[in-house]
Amino acid sequence: MIERHPAGMSGEGSPGGPLIGIGEVLTRLEGEFPEITVSKLRYLESQGLVSPERTPSGYRRFSADDLKMLVWILRQQSQNFLPLKVIRELLEDAGGELSEIHSEVHPFREQGVAPTADSVSVTLEELARAAGVSVSVVRQLEAMGLVEGSETGSTMVYDGDALLVARLAGTCIENGLDIRHLRMHLVAAQREAGVLEQILLPRLRSDDPVAVRAVRTKFEVLVEAGGQIRDVMRRRSMGRLGRLSH
């Protein structure tokens, strides 16, 4: 749980101001964050990012500082596309004080590196917006097996692999490829993975770290060599188009 000092935050009201229910919180947030849901708020609470008070009967009551915190978190996700892990680290480093966080937070999508699988945790709508595609496209990619989500509580979240695939799919679609054609990449990858598993998995039965490192090295070499062979075969198979890549 992130330690916070309410008096150090400037909310949309004084720290000791009136508390509001979760329904009112949704109403205030929906204008800027139309995809916000009760499940999303509960998920952020479960991650220790916001800590509303509870009435004796168990209802959540949010302060002005809680609301300000939610707005800040949601903006980091929607504008800078920061994963919750990074958001949590920023808050922990600042002792839970928003005023202590550097005003210039660099957008995740502009860092110039591909997101790793565990570096992102976003909803379907957030994924679509960050990838620059429609929710419908993401749903089609998921139906084809190209994008996978996982349930966290009652919320379906998507990782960095899903973000990368959705972005690349958007690029393919923008350049004339039909979304149904993208499945060929999944089929080819699954076939390659099946062959590599047959060859390498039996060698992993040993607990010897030297053997494990050797298998990892062989895996990396085979993946790299296979990728280069595919590039050559693709170029050779495409005739005049293939020669354009020289």
C-alpha positions as CSV (number, residue, x, y, z in Angstrom):
1,M,0.0,0.0,0.0
2,I,1.3,3.4,-0.9
3,E,1.8,5.8,2.0
4,R,0.0,9.1,1.5
5,H,-0.1,12.3,3.4
6,P,-3.5,13.9,2.5
7,A,-2.6,17.3,3.7
8,G,0.2,17.5,1.1
9,M,-2.2,17.0,-1.8
10,S,-4.3,19.6,-3.5
11,G,-7.6,18.0,-4.3
12,E,-10.8,19.4,-5.9
13,G,-11.7,20.7,-2.5
14,S,-10.1,20.7,0.9
15,P,-8.7,17.5,2.4
16,G,-11.4,17.6,5.1
17,G,-14.2,18.3,2.6
18,P,-17.3,16.2,1.9
19,L,-16.9,12.6,0.8
20,I,-18.7,11.2,-2.2
21,G,-19.8,7.8,-3.3
22,I,-18.5,5.7,-6.2
23,G,-21.4,6.7,-8.4
24,E,-20.6,10.4,-8.0
25,V,-16.9,9.6,-8.7
26,L,-17.9,7.9,-12.0
27,T,-20.1,10.9,-13.0
28,R,-17.2,13.3,-12.4
29,L,-14.7,11.1,-14.3
30,E,-16.8,10.0,-17.3
31,G,-16.5,13.3,-19.2
32,E,-12.7,12.9,-19.5
33,F,-12.6,9.1,-19.2
34,P,-15.7,7.7,-20.9
35,E,-14.3,4.1,-20.5
36,I,-14.2,4.3,-16.7
37,T,-16.2,1.7,-14.8
38,V,-16.8,0.6,-11.3
39,S,-14.7,-2.4,-12.0
40,K,-11.8,-0.2,-13.0
41,L,-12.1,1.9,-9.8
42,R,-12.1,-1.3,-7.7
43,Y,-9.1,-2.6,-9.6
44,L,-7.1,0.5,-8.9
45,E,-8.1,0.2,-5.3
46,S,-7.0,-3.4,-5.2
47,Q,-3.6,-2.4,-6.6
48,G,-3.2,0.0,-3.7
49,L,-3.3,3.1,-5.9
50,V,-6.3,4.7,-4.2
51,S,-7.7,4.1,-0.7
52,P,-11.2,5.4,-0.2
53,E,-12.8,5.3,3.2
54,R,-15.4,2.8,4.1
55,T,-18.7,3.4,5.9
56,P,-19.8,1.0,8.6
57,S,-21.9,-0.7,6.0
58,G,-18.9,-1.1,3.7
59,Y,-19.7,1.6,1.1
60,R,-16.7,3.4,-0.5
61,R,-16.5,7.1,0.2
62,F,-14.0,9.1,-1.8
63,S,-12.3,12.4,-0.7
64,A,-11.3,15.2,-3.0
65,D,-7.7,13.9,-2.8
66,D,-8.9,10.5,-3.8
67,L,-10.6,12.0,-6.9
68,K,-7.5,14.0,-7.8
69,M,-5.4,10.9,-7.5
70,L,-7.7,9.0,-9.8
71,V,-7.6,11.8,-12.4
72,W,-3.8,11.8,-12.3
73,I,-3.6,8.0,-12.6
74,L,-6.1,7.8,-15.4
75,R,-4.3,10.6,-17.3
76,Q,-0.9,8.8,-16.9
77,Q,-2.5,5.8,-18.5
78,S,-4.5,7.5,-21.3
79,Q,-2.1,10.3,-22.2
80,N,1.4,9.0,-21.3
81,F,0.3,5.3,-21.4
82,L,2.3,4.5,-18.3
83,P,1.8,1.0,-17.0
84,L,0.5,0.7,-13.4
85,K,3.8,-0.7,-12.3
86,V,5.5,2.6,-13.3
87,I,2.7,4.7,-11.8
88,R,3.0,2.9,-8.5
89,E,6.8,3.4,-8.5
90,L,6.4,7.2,-9.2
91,L,3.9,7.4,-6.3
92,E,6.1,5.4,-3.9
93,D,9.2,7.5,-4.8
94,A,7.1,10.6,-4.0
95,G,5.7,9.3,-0.8
96,G,2.2,9.4,-2.3
97,E,2.5,13.1,-2.8
98,L,1.4,14.2,-6.3
99,S,3.1,17.5,-5.8
100,E,6.4,15.7,-5.4
101,I,6.2,14.0,-8.8
102,H,8.2,15.6,-11.6
103,S,5.7,17.4,-13.8
104,E,7.3,16.1,-17.0
105,V,6.5,12.4,-17.2
106,H,7.7,10.9,-20.4
107,P,5.1,9.0,-22.4
108,F,5.6,5.3,-22.6
109,R,4.7,5.2,-26.2
110,E,7.4,7.7,-27.1
111,Q,10.3,6.0,-25.4
112,G,11.4,4.4,-28.7
113,V,11.4,0.9,-27.4
114,A,9.0,-2.0,-27.8
115,P,6.9,-2.6,-24.7
116,T,7.7,-5.8,-22.8
117,A,4.9,-8.2,-21.9
118,D,4.9,-7.2,-18.2
119,S,5.4,-3.5,-18.7
120,V,1.8,-2.7,-19.6
121,S,-1.6,-3.5,-18.0
122,V,-4.5,-1.8,-19.7
123,T,-8.2,-2.3,-20.5
124,L,-9.5,-3.1,-23.9
125,E,-10.5,0.6,-24.6
126,E,-7.1,1.9,-23.4
127,L,-5.3,-0.6,-25.5
128,A,-7.2,0.4,-28.6
129,R,-6.6,4.1,-28.0
130,A,-2.9,3.7,-27.4
131,A,-2.4,1.5,-30.4
132,G,-4.4,3.9,-32.6
133,V,-7.0,1.3,-33.7
134,S,-10.6,0.8,-33.0
135,V,-12.0,-1.4,-30.3
136,S,-13.5,-3.5,-33.0
137,V,-10.1,-4.2,-34.5
138,V,-8.7,-5.3,-31.1
139,R,-11.7,-7.6,-30.6
140,Q,-11.0,-9.2,-34.1
141,L,-7.3,-9.6,-33.2
142,E,-8.3,-11.3,-30.0
143,A,-10.8,-13.6,-31.7
144,M,-8.1,-14.7,-34.2
145,G,-5.7,-15.4,-31.3
146,L,-3.3,-12.6,-32.1
147,V,-4.1,-10.6,-29.0
148,E,-4.7,-12.2,-25.6
149,G,-6.1,-10.7,-22.4
150,S,-6.2,-11.9,-18.9
151,E,-8.7,-11.5,-16.1
152,T,-7.7,-9.5,-13.1
153,G,-10.6,-9.6,-10.7
154,S,-13.6,-8.6,-12.8
155,T,-11.5,-6.6,-15.3
156,M,-9.9,-7.9,-18.5
157,V,-6.4,-6.4,-18.9
158,Y,-3.9,-6.6,-21.7
159,D,-0.1,-6.6,-21.6
160,G,2.8,-5.1,-23.7
161,D,2.7,-8.0,-26.2
162,A,-1.0,-7.1,-26.9
163,L,-0.1,-3.5,-27.3
164,L,2.8,-4.2,-29.7
165,V,0.7,-6.6,-31.9
166,A,-2.2,-4.1,-32.0
167,R,0.1,-1.3,-33.1
168,L,1.7,-3.4,-35.8
169,A,-1.7,-4.7,-36.9
170,G,-2.8,-1.1,-37.3
171,T,0.2,-0.4,-39.5
172,C,-0.6,-3.4,-41.7
173,I,-4.2,-2.3,-42.0
174,E,-3.2,1.3,-42.9
175,N,-1.0,-0.1,-45.7
176,G,-3.7,-2.2,-47.3
177,L,-3.6,-5.5,-45.6
178,D,-7.0,-7.0,-44.5
179,I,-7.1,-7.9,-40.8
180,R,-8.0,-11.5,-41.6
181,H,-4.6,-11.9,-43.4
182,L,-2.7,-11.3,-40.2
183,R,-3.5,-14.7,-38.9
184,M,-0.8,-16.1,-41.3
185,H,1.8,-14.7,-38.9
186,L,0.3,-16.6,-35.9
187,V,0.1,-19.8,-37.9
188,A,3.7,-19.6,-39.0
189,A,4.9,-18.7,-35.4
190,Q,2.9,-21.6,-33.9
191,R,4.5,-24.1,-36.4
192,E,8.0,-22.8,-35.7
193,A,7.4,-22.9,-32.0
194,G,6.1,-26.5,-32.2
195,V,9.3,-27.6,-34.0
196,L,11.6,-25.8,-31.6
197,E,9.8,-27.3,-28.6
198,Q,10.2,-30.8,-30.0
199,I,13.9,-30.3,-30.4
200,L,14.8,-28.3,-27.3
201,L,12.3,-29.1,-24.5
202,P,13.7,-32.6,-23.9
203,R,17.1,-31.0,-23.1
204,L,15.5,-28.8,-20.4
205,R,14.7,-31.8,-18.2
206,S,18.1,-31.4,-16.6
207,D,18.4,-29.0,-13.6
208,D,22.0,-28.3,-14.7
209,P,22.3,-24.5,-15.2
210,V,25.0,-25.1,-17.8
211,A,22.6,-27.2,-19.8
212,V,19.8,-24.6,-19.4
213,R,22.1,-21.9,-20.7
214,A,23.1,-24.1,-23.6
215,V,19.5,-24.6,-24.6
216,R,18.8,-20.9,-24.3
217,T,21.7,-20.1,-26.6
218,K,20.5,-22.7,-29.1
219,F,17.0,-21.3,-29.0
220,E,18.2,-17.8,-29.7
221,V,20.5,-19.0,-32.6
222,L,17.7,-21.0,-34.1
223,V,15.2,-18.2,-33.9
224,E,17.6,-15.7,-35.5
225,A,18.6,-18.1,-38.2
226,G,15.0,-19.0,-38.9
227,G,14.1,-15.3,-39.2
228,Q,16.8,-14.7,-41.7
229,I,15.8,-17.7,-43.8
230,R,12.2,-16.5,-43.9
231,D,13.4,-13.1,-45.0
232,V,15.3,-14.7,-47.9
233,M,12.5,-17.0,-48.9
234,R,9.9,-14.2,-48.8
235,R,12.1,-12.0,-51.0
236,R,12.7,-14.8,-53.4
237,S,9.1,-15.8,-53.6
238,M,7.8,-12.3,-54.2
239,G,9.6,-11.8,-57.5
240,R,9.7,-8.1,-58.5
241,L,8.3,-7.0,-55.1
242,G,11.0,-8.9,-53.4
243,R,13.7,-7.0,-55.3
244,L,12.4,-3.7,-54.0
245,S,13.7,-4.6,-50.5
246,H,17.3,-4.7,-51.7
